[in-house]
Amino acid sequence: MPEGTIKKLAEKGFGFIQGAEKDIFFHFSALEGISFEELREGQKVEYQEGTGPKGPRAENVKLIDG
């Protein structure tokens, strides 16, 4: 699974993950094991790449321990 860092969070329930090659959008509904309110910019996550109505997006987003 690709890994990245939470780059930006928006109050409306979405954000962006800085991946190795590009930034990728995620929606709070793609989170697993954590709520959107618990996320902080700079946290490391893993995710699967998917496609949403407006292009690429991260799915199955999970925090990486440590």
PyMOL Python script that loads the backbone (N, CA, C, O; Angstrom):
from pymol import cmd

cmd.read_pdbstr("""\
ATOM      1  N   MET A   1       0.845  -1.186   0.000  1.00  0.00           N
ATOM      2  CA  MET A   1       0.000   0.000   0.000  1.00  0.00           C
ATOM      3  C   MET A   1       0.886   1.245   0.000  1.00  0.00           C
ATOM      4  O   MET A   1       1.899   1.282   0.699  1.00  0.00           O
ATOM      5  N   PRO A   2       0.518   2.254  -0.772  1.00  0.00           N
ATOM      6  CA  PRO A   2       1.282   3.491  -0.742  1.00  0.00           C
ATOM      7  C   PRO A   2       1.191   4.153   0.629  1.00  0.00           C
ATOM      8  O   PRO A   2       0.207   3.989   1.351  1.00  0.00           O
ATOM      9  N   GLU A   3       2.238   4.905   0.974  1.00  0.00           N
ATOM     10  CA  GLU A   3       2.266   5.660   2.219  1.00  0.00           C
ATOM     11  C   GLU A   3       2.435   7.130   1.903  1.00  0.00           C
ATOM     12  O   GLU A   3       2.968   7.500   0.857  1.00  0.00           O
ATOM     13  N   GLY A   4       1.973   7.964   2.820  1.00  0.00           N
ATOM     14  CA  GLY A   4       2.105   9.394   2.643  1.00  0.00           C
ATOM     15  C   GLY A   4       1.919  10.118   3.953  1.00  0.00           C
ATOM     16  O   GLY A   4       1.812   9.498   5.011  1.00  0.00           O
ATOM     17  N   THR A   5       1.881  11.432   3.876  1.00  0.00           N
ATOM     18  CA  THR A   5       1.734  12.305   5.039  1.00  0.00           C
ATOM     19  C   THR A   5       0.534  13.208   4.825  1.00  0.00           C
ATOM     20  O   THR A   5       0.332  13.734   3.731  1.00  0.00           O
ATOM     21  N   ILE A   6      -0.268  13.390   5.880  1.00  0.00           N
ATOM     22  CA  ILE A   6      -1.400  14.321   5.781  1.00  0.00           C
ATOM     23  C   ILE A   6      -0.833  15.717   5.523  1.00  0.00           C
ATOM     24  O   ILE A   6      -0.104  16.262   6.352  1.00  0.00           O
ATOM     25  N   LYS A   7      -1.171  16.280   4.382  1.00  0.00           N
ATOM     26  CA  LYS A   7      -0.633  17.589   3.987  1.00  0.00           C
ATOM     27  C   LYS A   7      -1.557  18.733   4.388  1.00  0.00           C
ATOM     28  O   LYS A   7      -1.109  19.758   4.902  1.00  0.00           O
ATOM     29  N   LYS A   8      -2.850  18.544   4.147  1.00  0.00           N
ATOM     30  CA  LYS A   8      -3.819  19.614   4.420  1.00  0.00           C
ATOM     31  C   LYS A   8      -5.156  19.001   4.786  1.00  0.00           C
ATOM     32  O   LYS A   8      -5.595  18.025   4.179  1.00  0.00           O
ATOM     33  N   LEU A   9      -5.798  19.587   5.788  1.00  0.00           N
ATOM     34  CA  LEU A   9      -7.135  19.172   6.204  1.00  0.00           C
ATOM     35  C   LEU A   9      -8.082  20.358   6.065  1.00  0.00           C
ATOM     36  O   LEU A   9      -7.727  21.483   6.417  1.00  0.00           O
ATOM     37  N   ALA A  10      -9.274  20.112   5.559  1.00  0.00           N
ATOM     38  CA  ALA A  10     -10.294  21.148   5.413  1.00  0.00           C
ATOM     39  C   ALA A  10     -11.428  20.863   6.393  1.00  0.00           C
ATOM     40  O   ALA A  10     -11.748  19.704   6.656  1.00  0.00           O
ATOM     41  N   GLU A  11     -12.026  21.905   6.926  1.00  0.00           N
ATOM     42  CA  GLU A  11     -13.106  21.758   7.898  1.00  0.00           C
ATOM     43  C   GLU A  11     -14.318  21.022   7.326  1.00  0.00           C
ATOM     44  O   GLU A  11     -15.146  20.509   8.079  1.00  0.00           O
ATOM     45  N   LYS A  12     -14.424  20.970   6.016  1.00  0.00           N
ATOM     46  CA  LYS A  12     -15.588  20.344   5.384  1.00  0.00           C
ATOM     47  C   LYS A  12     -15.480  18.826   5.306  1.00  0.00           C
ATOM     48  O   LYS A  12     -16.350  18.188   4.713  1.00  0.00           O
ATOM     49  N   GLY A  13     -14.424  18.217   5.894  1.00  0.00           N
ATOM     50  CA  GLY A  13     -14.336  16.763   5.952  1.00  0.00           C
ATOM     51  C   GLY A  13     -13.523  16.107   4.858  1.00  0.00           C
ATOM     52  O   GLY A  13     -13.749  14.943   4.527  1.00  0.00           O
ATOM     53  N   PHE A  14     -12.581  16.840   4.296  1.00  0.00           N
ATOM     54  CA  PHE A  14     -11.696  16.237   3.309  1.00  0.00           C
ATOM     55  C   PHE A  14     -10.297  16.795   3.499  1.00  0.00           C
ATOM     56  O   PHE A  14     -10.080  17.720   4.282  1.00  0.00           O
ATOM     57  N   GLY A  15      -9.364  16.226   2.777  1.00  0.00           N
ATOM     58  CA  GLY A  15      -7.990  16.697   2.877  1.00  0.00           C
ATOM     59  C   GLY A  15      -7.149  16.139   1.749  1.00  0.00           C
ATOM     60  O   GLY A  15      -7.659  15.557   0.792  1.00  0.00           O
ATOM     61  N   PHE A  16      -5.837  16.333   1.886  1.00  0.00           N
ATOM     62  CA  PHE A  16      -4.893  15.876   0.881  1.00  0.00           C
ATOM     63  C   PHE A  16      -3.729  15.174   1.559  1.00  0.00           C
ATOM     64  O   PHE A  16      -3.245  15.597   2.609  1.00  0.00           O
ATOM     65  N   ILE A  17      -3.296  14.099   0.934  1.00  0.00           N
ATOM     66  CA  ILE A  17      -2.152  13.325   1.396  1.00  0.00           C
ATOM     67  C   ILE A  17      -1.000  13.580   0.434  1.00  0.00           C
ATOM     68  O   ILE A  17      -1.163  13.501  -0.784  1.00  0.00           O
ATOM     69  N   GLN A  18       0.165  13.887   0.996  1.00  0.00           N
ATOM     70  CA  GLN A  18       1.354  14.043   0.174  1.00  0.00           C
ATOM     71  C   GLN A  18       1.982  12.668  -0.002  1.00  0.00           C
ATOM     72  O   GLN A  18       2.545  12.108   0.938  1.00  0.00           O
ATOM     73  N   GLY A  19       1.883  12.131  -1.209  1.00  0.00           N
ATOM     74  CA  GLY A  19       2.443  10.822  -1.519  1.00  0.00           C
ATOM     75  C   GLY A  19       3.851  10.959  -2.077  1.00  0.00           C
ATOM     76  O   GLY A  19       4.390  12.062  -2.165  1.00  0.00           O
ATOM     77  N   ALA A  20       4.434   9.844  -2.449  1.00  0.00           N
ATOM     78  CA  ALA A  20       5.796   9.846  -2.983  1.00  0.00           C
ATOM     79  C   ALA A  20       5.886  10.594  -4.318  1.00  0.00           C
ATOM     80  O   ALA A  20       6.877  11.272  -4.591  1.00  0.00           O
ATOM     81  N   GLU A  21       4.851  10.464  -5.140  1.00  0.00           N
ATOM     82  CA  GLU A  21       4.897  11.051  -6.473  1.00  0.00           C
ATOM     83  C   GLU A  21       3.958  12.235  -6.666  1.00  0.00           C
ATOM     84  O   GLU A  21       4.203  13.095  -7.512  1.00  0.00           O
ATOM     85  N   LYS A  22       2.871  12.280  -5.872  1.00  0.00           N
ATOM     86  CA  LYS A  22       1.870  13.330  -6.071  1.00  0.00           C
ATOM     87  C   LYS A  22       1.022  13.474  -4.814  1.00  0.00           C
ATOM     88  O   LYS A  22       1.041  12.614  -3.934  1.00  0.00           O
ATOM     89  N   ASP A  23       0.287  14.559  -4.748  1.00  0.00           N
ATOM     90  CA  ASP A  23      -0.694  14.745  -3.676  1.00  0.00           C
ATOM     91  C   ASP A  23      -1.993  14.083  -4.119  1.00  0.00           C
ATOM     92  O   ASP A  23      -2.333  14.084  -5.302  1.00  0.00           O
ATOM     93  N   ILE A  24      -2.714  13.516  -3.151  1.00  0.00           N
ATOM     94  CA  ILE A  24      -3.951  12.810  -3.491  1.00  0.00           C
ATOM     95  C   ILE A  24      -5.054  13.220  -2.508  1.00  0.00           C
ATOM     96  O   ILE A  24      -4.816  13.335  -1.306  1.00  0.00           O
ATOM     97  N   PHE A  25      -6.239  13.432  -3.027  1.00  0.00           N
ATOM     98  CA  PHE A  25      -7.423  13.831  -2.271  1.00  0.00           C
ATOM     99  C   PHE A  25      -7.942  12.658  -1.447  1.00  0.00           C
ATOM    100  O   PHE A  25      -7.842  11.505  -1.867  1.00  0.00           O
ATOM    101  N   PHE A  26      -8.498  12.956  -0.266  1.00  0.00           N
ATOM    102  CA  PHE A  26      -9.254  11.938   0.471  1.00  0.00           C
ATOM    103  C   PHE A  26     -10.454  12.585   1.145  1.00  0.00           C
ATOM    104  O   PHE A  26     -10.428  13.768   1.486  1.00  0.00           O
ATOM    105  N   HIS A  27     -11.507  11.792   1.331  1.00  0.00           N
ATOM    106  CA  HIS A  27     -12.733  12.226   1.995  1.00  0.00           C
ATOM    107  C   HIS A  27     -12.821  11.480   3.316  1.00  0.00           C
ATOM    108  O   HIS A  27     -12.316  10.363   3.430  1.00  0.00           O
ATOM    109  N   PHE A  28     -13.460  12.089   4.322  1.00  0.00           N
ATOM    110  CA  PHE A  28     -13.529  11.450   5.639  1.00  0.00           C
ATOM    111  C   PHE A  28     -14.156  10.060   5.588  1.00  0.00           C
ATOM    112  O   PHE A  28     -13.862   9.231   6.449  1.00  0.00           O
ATOM    113  N   SER A  29     -15.001   9.783   4.619  1.00  0.00           N
ATOM    114  CA  SER A  29     -15.630   8.470   4.514  1.00  0.00           C
ATOM    115  C   SER A  29     -14.633   7.366   4.145  1.00  0.00           C
ATOM    116  O   SER A  29     -14.959   6.184   4.252  1.00  0.00           O
ATOM    117  N   ALA A  30     -13.415   7.741   3.708  1.00  0.00           N
ATOM    118  CA  ALA A  30     -12.387   6.765   3.343  1.00  0.00           C
ATOM    119  C   ALA A  30     -11.508   6.369   4.526  1.00  0.00           C
ATOM    120  O   ALA A  30     -10.630   5.518   4.381  1.00  0.00           O
ATOM    121  N   LEU A  31     -11.730   6.973   5.696  1.00  0.00           N
ATOM    122  CA  LEU A  31     -10.897   6.681   6.865  1.00  0.00           C
ATOM    123  C   LEU A  31     -11.279   5.358   7.513  1.00  0.00           C
ATOM    124  O   LEU A  31     -12.455   4.999   7.566  1.00  0.00           O
ATOM    125  N   GLU A  32     -10.277   4.637   8.003  1.00  0.00           N
ATOM    126  CA  GLU A  32     -10.509   3.375   8.702  1.00  0.00           C
ATOM    127  C   GLU A  32      -9.807   3.421  10.054  1.00  0.00           C
ATOM    128  O   GLU A  32      -8.599   3.649  10.126  1.00  0.00           O
ATOM    129  N   GLY A  33     -10.568   3.203  11.127  1.00  0.00           N
ATOM    130  CA  GLY A  33      -9.991   3.121  12.461  1.00  0.00           C
ATOM    131  C   GLY A  33      -9.682   4.441  13.118  1.00  0.00           C
ATOM    132  O   GLY A  33      -9.076   4.463  14.189  1.00  0.00           O
ATOM    133  N   ILE A  34     -10.079   5.548  12.512  1.00  0.00           N
ATOM    134  CA  ILE A  34      -9.845   6.879  13.087  1.00  0.00           C
ATOM    135  C   ILE A  34     -10.916   7.816  12.550  1.00  0.00           C
ATOM    136  O   ILE A  34     -11.398   7.655  11.428  1.00  0.00           O
ATOM    137  N   SER A  35     -11.277   8.789  13.359  1.00  0.00           N
ATOM    138  CA  SER A  35     -12.247   9.775  12.888  1.00  0.00           C
ATOM    139  C   SER A  35     -11.502  10.968  12.281  1.00  0.00           C
ATOM    140  O   SER A  35     -10.324  11.187  12.566  1.00  0.00           O
ATOM    141  N   PHE A  36     -12.190  11.717  11.460  1.00  0.00           N
ATOM    142  CA  PHE A  36     -11.579  12.879  10.813  1.00  0.00           C
ATOM    143  C   PHE A  36     -11.078  13.878  11.857  1.00  0.00           C
ATOM    144  O   PHE A  36     -10.037  14.507  11.666  1.00  0.00           O
ATOM    145  N   GLU A  37     -11.817  14.024  12.961  1.00  0.00           N
ATOM    146  CA  GLU A  37     -11.456  14.986  14.000  1.00  0.00           C
ATOM    147  C   GLU A  37     -10.146  14.630  14.701  1.00  0.00           C
ATOM    148  O   GLU A  37      -9.503  15.501  15.285  1.00  0.00           O
ATOM    149  N   GLU A  38      -9.746  13.359  14.650  1.00  0.00           N
ATOM    150  CA  GLU A  38      -8.507  12.921  15.287  1.00  0.00           C
ATOM    151  C   GLU A  38      -7.272  13.131  14.409  1.00  0.00           C
ATOM    152  O   GLU A  38      -6.146  13.049  14.898  1.00  0.00           O
ATOM    153  N   LEU A  39      -7.474  13.398  13.132  1.00  0.00           N
ATOM    154  CA  LEU A  39      -6.350  13.579  12.215  1.00  0.00           C
ATOM    155  C   LEU A  39      -5.660  14.912  12.433  1.00  0.00           C
ATOM    156  O   LEU A  39      -6.293  15.899  12.806  1.00  0.00           O
ATOM    157  N   ARG A  40      -4.356  14.931  12.197  1.00  0.00           N
ATOM    158  CA  ARG A  40      -3.552  16.156  12.282  1.00  0.00           C
ATOM    159  C   ARG A  40      -2.619  16.192  11.069  1.00  0.00           C
ATOM    160  O   ARG A  40      -2.155  15.154  10.597  1.00  0.00           O
ATOM    161  N   GLU A  41      -2.357  17.386  10.580  1.00  0.00           N
ATOM    162  CA  GLU A  41      -1.398  17.530   9.488  1.00  0.00           C
ATOM    163  C   GLU A  41      -0.042  17.020   9.950  1.00  0.00           C
ATOM    164  O   GLU A  41       0.370  17.275  11.081  1.00  0.00           O
ATOM    165  N   GLY A  42       0.645  16.304   9.081  1.00  0.00           N
ATOM    166  CA  GLY A  42       1.951  15.745   9.398  1.00  0.00           C
ATOM    167  C   GLY A  42       1.922  14.282   9.806  1.00  0.00           C
ATOM    168  O   GLY A  42       2.972  13.643   9.868  1.00  0.00           O
ATOM    169  N   GLN A  43       0.728  13.731  10.088  1.00  0.00           N
ATOM    170  CA  GLN A  43       0.641  12.319  10.454  1.00  0.00           C
ATOM    171  C   GLN A  43       0.888  11.437   9.230  1.00  0.00           C
ATOM    172  O   GLN A  43       0.529  11.795   8.108  1.00  0.00           O
ATOM    173  N   LYS A  44       1.500  10.292   9.462  1.00  0.00           N
ATOM    174  CA  LYS A  44       1.774   9.340   8.381  1.00  0.00           C
ATOM    175  C   LYS A  44       0.602   8.374   8.235  1.00  0.00           C
ATOM    176  O   LYS A  44       0.044   7.896   9.223  1.00  0.00           O
ATOM    177  N   VAL A  45       0.242   8.100   6.987  1.00  0.00           N
ATOM    178  CA  VAL A  45      -0.876   7.212   6.683  1.00  0.00           C
ATOM    179  C   VAL A  45      -0.505   6.275   5.545  1.00  0.00           C
ATOM    180  O   VAL A  45       0.434   6.525   4.789  1.00  0.00           O
ATOM    181  N   GLU A  46      -1.266   5.192   5.442  1.00  0.00           N
ATOM    182  CA  GLU A  46      -1.201   4.338   4.264  1.00  0.00           C
ATOM    183  C   GLU A  46      -2.591   4.328   3.652  1.00  0.00           C
ATOM    184  O   GLU A  46      -3.584   4.573   4.337  1.00  0.00           O
ATOM    185  N   TYR A  47      -2.654   4.041   2.355  1.00  0.00           N
ATOM    186  CA  TYR A  47      -3.925   4.138   1.641  1.00  0.00           C
ATOM    187  C   TYR A  47      -3.872   3.312   0.368  1.00  0.00           C
ATOM    188  O   TYR A  47      -2.814   2.836  -0.043  1.00  0.00           O
ATOM    189  N   GLN A  48      -5.021   3.154  -0.239  1.00  0.00           N
ATOM    190  CA  GLN A  48      -5.114   2.554  -1.561  1.00  0.00           C
ATOM    191  C   GLN A  48      -5.547   3.646  -2.524  1.00  0.00           C
ATOM    192  O   GLN A  48      -6.351   4.509  -2.171  1.00  0.00           O
ATOM    193  N   GLU A  49      -5.023   3.610  -3.724  1.00  0.00           N
ATOM    194  CA  GLU A  49      -5.430   4.596  -4.718  1.00  0.00           C
ATOM    195  C   GLU A  49      -6.692   4.140  -5.420  1.00  0.00           C
ATOM    196  O   GLU A  49      -6.803   2.991  -5.848  1.00  0.00           O
ATOM    197  N   GLY A  50      -7.634   5.047  -5.531  1.00  0.00           N
ATOM    198  CA  GLY A  50      -8.887   4.768  -6.218  1.00  0.00           C
ATOM    199  C   GLY A  50      -9.235   5.926  -7.121  1.00  0.00           C
ATOM    200  O   GLY A  50      -8.442   6.849  -7.305  1.00  0.00           O
ATOM    201  N   THR A  51     -10.427   5.871  -7.685  1.00  0.00           N
ATOM    202  CA  THR A  51     -10.894   6.936  -8.564  1.00  0.00           C
ATOM    203  C   THR A  51     -12.259   7.400  -8.098  1.00  0.00           C
ATOM    204  O   THR A  51     -13.164   6.592  -7.890  1.00  0.00           O
ATOM    205  N   GLY A  52     -12.402   8.701  -7.937  1.00  0.00           N
ATOM    206  CA  GLY A  52     -13.670   9.292  -7.554  1.00  0.00           C
ATOM    207  C   GLY A  52     -14.269  10.046  -8.713  1.00  0.00           C
ATOM    208  O   GLY A  52     -13.742   9.998  -9.824  1.00  0.00           O
ATOM    209  N   PRO A  53     -15.366  10.745  -8.474  1.00  0.00           N
ATOM    210  CA  PRO A  53     -16.037  11.463  -9.560  1.00  0.00           C
ATOM    211  C   PRO A  53     -15.195  12.589 -10.165  1.00  0.00           C
ATOM    212  O   PRO A  53     -15.425  12.997 -11.303  1.00  0.00           O
ATOM    213  N   LYS A  54     -14.219  13.089  -9.399  1.00  0.00           N
ATOM    214  CA  LYS A  54     -13.393  14.191  -9.904  1.00  0.00           C
ATOM    215  C   LYS A  54     -11.948  13.781 -10.148  1.00  0.00           C
ATOM    216  O   LYS A  54     -11.089  14.637 -10.360  1.00  0.00           O
ATOM    217  N   GLY A  55     -11.672  12.481 -10.122  1.00  0.00           N
ATOM    218  CA  GLY A  55     -10.312  12.022 -10.402  1.00  0.00           C
ATOM    219  C   GLY A  55      -9.772  11.138  -9.296  1.00  0.00           C
ATOM    220  O   GLY A  55     -10.541  10.572  -8.519  1.00  0.00           O
ATOM    221  N   PRO A  56      -8.435  11.015  -9.217  1.00  0.00           N
ATOM    222  CA  PRO A  56      -7.824  10.124  -8.234  1.00  0.00           C
ATOM    223  C   PRO A  56      -8.168  10.518  -6.802  1.00  0.00           C
ATOM    224  O   PRO A  56      -8.295  11.700  -6.483  1.00  0.00           O
ATOM    225  N   ARG A  57      -8.316   9.506  -5.944  1.00  0.00           N
ATOM    226  CA  ARG A  57      -8.544   9.758  -4.530  1.00  0.00           C
ATOM    227  C   ARG A  57      -8.008   8.590  -3.711  1.00  0.00           C
ATOM    228  O   ARG A  57      -7.860   7.476  -4.213  1.00  0.00           O
ATOM    229  N   ALA A  58      -7.723   8.862  -2.451  1.00  0.00           N
ATOM    230  CA  ALA A  58      -7.238   7.825  -1.545  1.00  0.00           C
ATOM    231  C   ALA A  58      -8.447   7.135  -0.899  1.00  0.00           C
ATOM    232  O   ALA A  58      -9.433   7.778  -0.540  1.00  0.00           O
ATOM    233  N   GLU A  59      -8.341   5.822  -0.764  1.00  0.00           N
ATOM    234  CA  GLU A  59      -9.382   5.020  -0.121  1.00  0.00           C
ATOM    235  C   GLU A  59      -8.713   4.166   0.947  1.00  0.00           C
ATOM    236  O   GLU A  59      -7.505   3.935   0.900  1.00  0.00           O
ATOM    237  N   ASN A  60      -9.510   3.693   1.916  1.00  0.00           N
ATOM    238  CA  ASN A  60      -9.005   2.834   2.989  1.00  0.00           C
ATOM    239  C   ASN A  60      -7.808   3.460   3.687  1.00  0.00           C
ATOM    240  O   ASN A  60      -6.779   2.809   3.868  1.00  0.00           O
ATOM    241  N   VAL A  61      -7.940   4.721   4.077  1.00  0.00           N
ATOM    242  CA  VAL A  61      -6.854   5.484   4.714  1.00  0.00           C
ATOM    243  C   VAL A  61      -6.716   5.061   6.174  1.00  0.00           C
ATOM    244  O   VAL A  61      -7.684   5.102   6.934  1.00  0.00           O
ATOM    245  N   LYS A  62      -5.498   4.650   6.562  1.00  0.00           N
ATOM    246  CA  LYS A  62      -5.214   4.205   7.919  1.00  0.00           C
ATOM    247  C   LYS A  62      -3.962   4.908   8.435  1.00  0.00           C
ATOM    248  O   LYS A  62      -3.021   5.147   7.677  1.00  0.00           O
ATOM    249  N   LEU A  63      -3.953   5.239   9.730  1.00  0.00           N
ATOM    250  CA  LEU A  63      -2.765   5.806  10.349  1.00  0.00           C
ATOM    251  C   LEU A  63      -1.699   4.731  10.466  1.00  0.00           C
ATOM    252  O   LEU A  63      -1.999   3.559  10.691  1.00  0.00           O
ATOM    253  N   ILE A  64      -0.455   5.147  10.310  1.00  0.00           N
ATOM    254  CA  ILE A  64       0.683   4.259  10.534  1.00  0.00           C
ATOM    255  C   ILE A  64       1.198   4.526  11.935  1.00  0.00           C
ATOM    256  O   ILE A  64       1.510   5.669  12.270  1.00  0.00           O
ATOM    257  N   ASP A  65       1.292   3.508  12.748  1.00  0.00           N
ATOM    258  CA  ASP A  65       1.795   3.667  14.118  1.00  0.00           C
ATOM    259  C   ASP A  65       3.258   4.087  14.093  1.00  0.00           C
ATOM    260  O   ASP A  65       4.047   3.648  13.256  1.00  0.00           O
ATOM    261  N   GLY A  66       3.589   4.959  15.050  1.00  0.00           N
ATOM    262  CA  GLY A  66       4.971   5.356  15.200  1.00  0.00           C
ATOM    263  C   GLY A  66       5.208   6.647  14.552  1.00  0.00           C
ATOM    264  O   GLY A  66       6.330   7.151  14.573  1.00  0.00           O
TER     265      GLY A  66
END
""", "prot")
cmd.dss("prot")
cmd.show_as("cartoon", "prot")
cmd.util.cbc("prot")
cmd.orient("prot")
